[in-house]
Amino acid sequence: MLGNITGEVTRMQITIDTPYLTVQEFARRSGLSDRSIRREIEQGHYVIRPKIEGSKSSVLINMVHMAMEAADQAERMRQANDSKRTAQR
């Protein structure tokens, strides 16, 4: 639940179908290449599930973190827009 300057309450709901996605599935859904996604992971842009040392399990992208990041970004943008509207009055 989010509040705004006028005291109205705005609700935001983000639904994810799975907490983790493989690089291949994330690539399919996003339209990006596997290589681009792996580069973004190496640069720290995507949070991945920690791997157990010596494990050959797939790299899994944390979709819960990504949803939380998207909600935070949306809230910051909403607050900025509210501030702009208030300043224009």
C-alpha positions in Angstrom: 0.0 0.0 0.0 1.4 3.4 -1.0 0.3 6.9 0.0 0.6 10.0 -1.9 0.7 13.8 -1.2 -3.1 14.1 -1.3 -3.5 11.4 1.3 -5.0 9.0 -1.3 -3.9 5.4 -1.0 -2.6 3.6 -4.1 -2.2 -0.1 -4.2 0.4 -1.9 -6.3 0.4 -5.6 -7.0 3.2 -7.4 -8.8 2.7 -11.0 -9.5 5.5 -13.4 -10.5 4.9 -17.0 -11.6 8.2 -18.4 -10.2 10.8 -17.1 -7.7 13.7 -18.1 -10.0 14.3 -18.3 -13.8 17.2 -19.9 -15.7 19.2 -17.7 -17.9 17.7 -19.4 -20.9 14.1 -18.8 -19.8 14.8 -15.2 -18.8 16.3 -14.7 -22.2 13.2 -16.1 -23.9 10.9 -13.9 -21.9 12.9 -10.7 -22.1 14.0 -11.0 -25.7 17.7 -10.6 -24.7 20.4 -13.0 -25.6 21.9 -15.5 -23.1 25.2 -13.7 -23.6 23.8 -10.3 -22.7 22.1 -11.7 -19.6 25.3 -13.5 -18.4 27.2 -10.2 -18.9 24.6 -8.4 -16.8 24.9 -11.0 -14.1 28.7 -10.6 -14.1 28.3 -6.9 -13.7 26.0 -7.3 -10.8 22.8 -6.1 -12.5 20.8 -9.2 -11.8 20.7 -11.0 -8.4 21.2 -14.8 -8.8 20.6 -17.6 -6.4 23.8 -18.5 -4.6 25.5 -21.6 -6.0 26.9 -24.3 -3.9 30.6 -24.7 -4.5 31.3 -27.6 -6.8 27.6 -27.8 -7.9 26.8 -28.0 -11.6 23.3 -26.5 -11.1 22.0 -23.9 -13.5 22.4 -20.2 -12.8 19.0 -19.0 -11.5 17.9 -15.3 -11.6 16.1 -14.1 -8.5 12.7 -12.8 -9.8 11.5 -11.9 -6.3 14.3 -9.4 -6.0 13.6 -8.1 -9.5 9.9 -7.6 -8.6 10.9 -5.7 -5.4 13.3 -3.5 -7.4 10.6 -2.8 -9.9 8.1 -1.8 -7.2 10.7 0.4 -5.5 11.4 2.1 -8.8 7.7 2.6 -9.5 7.2 4.2 -6.1 10.1 6.6 -6.6 8.7 7.6 -10.0 5.3 8.1 -8.5 6.7 10.3 -5.7 8.6 12.4 -8.3 5.5 12.8 -10.4 3.5 13.8 -7.3 6.1 16.4 -6.4 6.0 17.8 -10.0 2.2 18.1 -9.8 2.3 19.8 -6.4 5.0 22.3 -7.7 2.8 23.2 -10.7 -0.2 24.2 -8.5 
